[in-house]
């Protein structure tokens, strides 16, 4: 009978040790999950804070154009640029952009413009694929810009 009692006590001790191991493992898993959620939320907030909307209105484009340090990239062709363009912008035709992304500053907010707003979306996407996060395209293009009376040259 004493042998049976020792076996029962030993079994109970083993069960308690197993429960303790399970509880410790569960705590480790919960802590790891909480850490992963915190890291995910932090990385999302960093991306959100530095990213611009995919597309902005012509009016918002003009507001940004007037701000210090905003880089406005025109992705039209040279002949379109020669006809008229937004002053103090940079021309890199869409077909050349992927090969010339090193000419675009990574530390600036970038507004991509074109004639009517179609190619600027493609230009924005090329820059995003090249690692730019602070980039947007402007709806309406330089046609809407000029129609609103914003500055153009020549």
N, C-alpha and C positions, 0 to 999 in steps of 0.2 A: 504494500500500500504506500509506503514511503517512496518507493521507486516511482509509482504512478504520480504522486504529488510533485516530485522533482521534475518529471517529464512535463507535467501540466504547467508548472512555473516556468520552465525553460521554453515551452511553446508560447506562453503568454509574453515572455520577454522578447522572443523572436518576432511576434506579431507587433508588439509596440515598436521595436526597432524598424520594422518594415514600414509601419505607419509614419514614423518620423522621417524616414528616407523619402517617402512619397510626398509628405508635406513640404520638405525642403526642396524637392524637385519642382513641386507646384509653385512655390514661392519664387524660385529662380525663373521659371517660365513666365510668371506674371510680371516680374520686374523687367525681363527682357522684352516682353510685349509692350509694356508701358514706355520703355526707352525707344523702341522702334516707332511708336506712335508720335512721341515727342520729336524725334529726329525728322520724321516725315512732315509733321506740321511746321517745324522750323524751316525746312528746305522749301516747302510750298510758300511760306510767307516771304522768304527771301526772293523767290522767283517772281511772285506777284508784285512785290515792291519795286523791282527793277524793270519789269516788263511794261511795255505800252500796249494799248489795245491793237488788235490786228489791223484795223482800218479806222481812220479818223476822217471827219468832215473837212471840207476845204477851209471853213472858218477856223477850225481847231488847228489845221495845218498852218494857217497864217499866224495864229497866236504863237505857235511853237517857233515858227520862222523868226519871229521878233525876239525870241529869248536867246540869251548868250549861251554859246556852246552847243546849240542844236545844229546838226549836220543835215542839210537837205540835199538829197541825191536824185538827180534827174536821170532816168533810164531811157530817154528817147534817143533817137538817132541824131547824128550831127546836123543834118539838114533841117530837122525840126527845131533844134536848139538855135541854129543860125536865124531862123525866121523870127522867133522870140523866145525868151526864157525868163525865169525868175532870177533876179540879181543875186549875186553872192551864193550861188548853188554850184554843185559839182556835177559835171556830165560824165557818166560812164554808161554807154549804151547797154541795154539788157543783154545782148548777145556776148558782150565782153565781161560782164560783171563777175561771173564765177572765176575767171582767170585774174581779176583785178581786185578781189575783196581786200587785199592787203592795203589798198589805197583808202579804205573806209576806216575811220577811227572806231575802235572797239569801246572806248570809254565815253562816247557821246550818245545822246539820244539821236536817232536817225529817222528822218521822214523821207520816204521814197515817193517820188512823183513821176508822172508821165503825161501823156497828152490828155487822156480821158479817165484814167483810173484803173485800166485793165493790166497793163504791163507793170505798174507799180506793185500790184499784188504778187506777181511773179518775182520781181526784184526783192521784195520783202522776204519771200520764201527762200530765195537763194541765200540771202544774208543769214536768215535763221538757221539754215542747214550748215552754214559756215561757222556757227557758234555765236552769232549776235543775238542778244535777247532784248535789247533796248531799241527795237526797230518797228516801225509802223508804215502803212501805205496810206496815201491820201486819196479819198474819193474825188471824182470830178476832174482831176488832173489840172494842167495849166490852162485848159480851156475854161473851166469853172473859175479858176483863179483870176484870169483876165476879165471874165464876165462880171466878177464881183468888184472889179476896180482895183485889185491889189497890184503892186508894182511888177512891171515886166520891162525887159529891154530887148533889143535896141529900140 
